[in-house]
Amino acid sequence: MSVRSALSALAALTGVVFVALCLYAFISPSSSYLLLPDSPHPLAPLVEVKGGHDNGQGGFYFVDVIERRATLAERYVSFLRDGGKLVSHHDVVPDNLNERESARLDTAAMVRSKTFAEAVALKYLGYQVVIHPSGMRIEQTAEGSPAAAKLLPGDVIVAVDGKAALTESRLRALIDRHRVGQTVELTIVRVGRRQKLAIQTYALRSRPRVPMIGVFLTQAASIKLPIKVEINAGSVVGPSAGLAFALELAEKLDGNADRGYRVAATGELALDGSVESIGGVEQKVIGARRAGIEIMLVPAGDNATEARRYAGDMKIIAVTSFQQALRTLATLPPRK
């Protein structure tokens, strides 16, 4: 074989190897995850309620984030992410859960967000809504806290030291009876089964005399509605569409809450109507902006600050509650 032929063969082989490596990088998953913008979901066809109606103008939208494994190419080449954000496995699945358990909790969070949205909206509109608190649900444990080793997201605390603790104020009062460093006995419900756990209290440097166990909580409750409501969010999971669901119910039952604008909304809704912070703000705002959404409601604070960085000409309204969201929208001039 001549030198020229050998060099040609080597070049061809190098090209084949390069193409194979590129294909491998583009199809092989990495250990990281990619959060990508999704198109906003119009709520008018997804929410049905007795006596509700649509005026055909504007509309409310809920926004979500596409979450998937990043390929090796996407992990190392930033322009391939197209508005996406690279995060670690820990950011998607908590260390004390596996992917199946995390998915189950996200599905439960969506169910809860629908129920809370229905209760908050109907109660605000004057309907008779019956709410019975059933404990405090653990959303997250503080890293390195006594609770982190024993409690899981989704657990519901129903008693402290054998005494019922069905609301946050009652739970706080019972824990406050202890000194920092003492042990409290929690009765929890985990996947339908009651059990007792001993947790040692600790304190933050900023509040050295306040006993804590290291949990972030939301209210668990049984809720009875006076009318039938159906919300179909498809395969989307998580709690962050609660505010949007409640606004769409107000639109259908009270009329013109959107003032004729295309309005996206994101925010976890508590039973008292307060709006709590959510994740994936950057991707949700980018998705809404690309779809031509005119106004977007987001939780006040860090979420709103981040949202404004990616909003472009889209108007960002920071809100702390469902009630405030409706009042703020009511001040907008009707869209012509």
N, C-alpha and C positions, 0 to 999 in steps of 0.2 A: 504494500500500500504506500502510495506517495505521501510526502509530508502534507501536501495540500489536501489530499483526501482524508488524512488523519485529523487535520485541523477542522475540516468540514464536519466530520463525524462527531468530533468533540463538541463543536458548537451546537450541532443538532441535539446531542445528548443533554448539553447544558440547558438548552431551550426547553426540552421535554421536562427536565427536572424542575426548572423554574415554574413552568405551567402547572405541574403537579403540586408543587408547594403552594402556589397561589390558590389552586382549587381547594387544597386541604385547609388553608387558612380561612377561606370563605365559607366552608361548610362545617368545619369542626367547632363544636361549642367550647367556650372557655369556662373558667370558674366564676366569671363575673356575670352580672345581669345587666340588661339594657332596658331603661325606661323610655318609652317612645310616645309622642303625642298621638292621640286618637281623635277622630272626628266627633264633634259634639252630638249627643243623642236628643232629638226632639221629644219632649215629654207628652205632647198632646195625644198621640196615638197609644201611649204606654200607660196612661192613668185613666181609669174609669171610676166614676162615682155616681150614685143615684142622684138625679137632679142637676148634674153637671152639664155644662155646655161650653163650646168653643166659639170665640168671636172671629176666628180666621185670620187675625192680624198678629204680627209679632210672634211671640212664643217663648216658652222657657225651655232650656236645654240643660241636661246634666253632662258632665265631662268626666272622663276617666283616663287611665294610663295603660298602654299596652306594655306588658311585662314579659320578657323572655330572656333566655340565655343569649349572651353576646357571643358571636363567633370570634375566633382568634383575630381575624382581620379587623373586626369592629372594635375589639379591645385595644388594639395598638395603633389604629389609624382613625383619628378623630373625625375627619370629614365624612366618613362612611356612616356616621350615626344619625345624621339628618335631624337635628333637634333633640336627639336622645341624650340620656345621661347614663354614664357607666357607674354602677354601684356594686358593692360586694354582696356575696351570698348572705352575710350577716344582716345587711340592710333590708333584705327581702324576707328571709326566714329567720326568726329569732333563734339564738343558740340553743335554747332549751326546748325547741320544737323541731319536728321533721316537716318536710314539705306537705305531707298529707294532713298533718294536724294543723299547720298554718292555713292551708286551703279551707279546711273545715271551719276554722274560726272566722276567716274572711267571708265565707258564705253566711254564717250566722250573723255577722256584723251587717250584711246587706239586709237580711230579714228584719233585724232590729231597727235599722235606719228607716225602713218602710213603715214599721209599726209606730215608731216615735213620730215620724212625719205626719202620719194620719192623725194621731192623737193631738199633736200640737196645733195643726191647722184647723181641725174641727173644733177643738176647744176655743181657739181664738175667734172663730166665726160664730160662736154661741151655741154650739151643739153640746148635748149632755154626754161627756166622755167620762167613763169610770176607770180610775187608775188605782191599782193596789200594789204598792211597793213590795218586792219579794226578796230584796237583798242588794248588795253592791257587787257588781261584776268587775273583775280585774281585767283591765285592758292591757296593762304592761307592768312589769316589776322594775324597780330602779336597779341598775347595774351595781353589783357588789353589796346590795342590801340584804338583810336577813331573809326577806321574802323571796329573793331571786332563786334561792336553792330549793324552796319548798312549794311555792305557789306558781300557777301557770295562767297565762291569759285565757279567759273564759271561765275560770273558777268564780263562783258566786259566794261571797261571805254572807252568812245568814245569822251568825251569833258570835259574840265575844264573851269568853268566860261563862258560857252557858246562858247568856242573856241575849234576847233577840236584838239584832242590829240590821234592820231592814232599810234604813236610810243613811245617808252620809253623815248627817248631824248626830244621829244616835251612835253610829260606829265611832265617830270622832270622840264623843263624850265618854264612851266605854274605854277607849284606848288611853284617854287623858287621865283616867284614874290610876294609871301606872306611872312609876318613875322610869326615867331613861335607864335601860339595861335590864329591866325586869322582863319576864316572859308573859305573853298573853296567849290564851287558848282560843284559836279561831275554829268555828264550825263552818265548813264550806260544802258546797255542792259541786261535784266534778263529774261531768257526763252523767248526770242523773243520780249520783250516789253521794250520800252525806258522809263526811269524815272530819276528824278533828286533828288540828296541827298546832304545835307549839312554836311560836315565833318570838324571838327576842327583840325588844324595842331598841331603837338607836336614835340619835339626834344629828341634825345638821349643825355645822359650825355657826351658821347665822342664827340658829334657834336652839341653843344648847340644852334648854330645859323642856323642850317639847318632844314627847315620845312619838316615834314614827315606826312603821314597819316596812315602808318602801314600796308602795303600790299606787298605781294610777287607776281611778275607778270611774265607772258609770253606773247609773241606776238601773237595776233589773226590776221589771214590773209586769204584772198581768193587766191587760188593757181591754176594755169592752167599748166598742164603738156603736153609736146609734144607727148608722147607715153602713151599707156595704161599700168598701173601697177595694179596688184591684190595681196593683202597680206591677208591671212586667218589665224588669230591667234586663231580661235575657241572661246572658252568661256573665255579666258584670258583677263583681263582688266588692266587699268593703263597705265602710260606713259613710263615705264622704258625699254621697248624693242626697243625704237627708234634707238639707235646706232646699235643694231643687225640687224634691218631691212635694214638700209642704207648699212651696210657692205655686206649683202647678195646681194643687188642690184649691188654693185660694183663687187662682185664675178661673177654674171651672165653676166654683160655687159662688164666688163674689163678683167676678167679672173685671176684666181690664187691669189686672194687677201688673201686667207687663207694659202697660201704657202704649202698646203697639210696637214696642221694640223687640228685637231678638236678644234675649237675655240668657246668658249662661250663669250657673250658680254652682258653687262647691262649698262644702262645709259639713262637718258632722253635727247633727242636731241632737241636743239633750232634751229630756222630757220637759224641762222648764222653758224651752224655746231658745236657750242660749246656743250660739254657734261656736264650735270648737275647731281648733286648727287641724289641718290635714297634710298629707304628703303629696309629692308629685306636682307641686304648684307650677313649676316651670313648664312641664310638658302639657299640663291642662290649659295653661294660658296660651301657649303656642298653638295647640290644636284649635282652641276657640278663635284666636286671631286669624289663623289661616282660613277658617270657615266663614269669615265675615261677620262674626258675632259683634254686636255694637256695644253691649254692656256686659260686664262680668262681675258678679258678687263673690267676694272671697272673705274668709275670716280676717278680722282686724289683727294688727300686730305684724309679726314676721312674715306671715303668709301674704298680706297685702303689700308689704315692702318688696318682697320677691316678685310678686305678680306684676307690679308696675315696671320692673326692669325688662319684661318680655312682652308687654301689652301693645307697644306701638301706639296706634291711634285709638285702640279699643279703650273704652272708659272702664276703669276699675273702681268699684265701690266696696269699701271695707265695712263689714257689719259684725256686730257682736251678738245679734239675736234675730230670730225670725220676725219678731214684731218690728224691730228697727228696719229690717230689710223692706218690709211692706211700706212702712212710713216713708222711707227714703225714695222708693220707687214712685210713691204717690206724688212726690214733689216734682217729678220730671214733667216737662211739657209733653202733651200727647204728640206722638209721632205723626207727621202729616203724610 
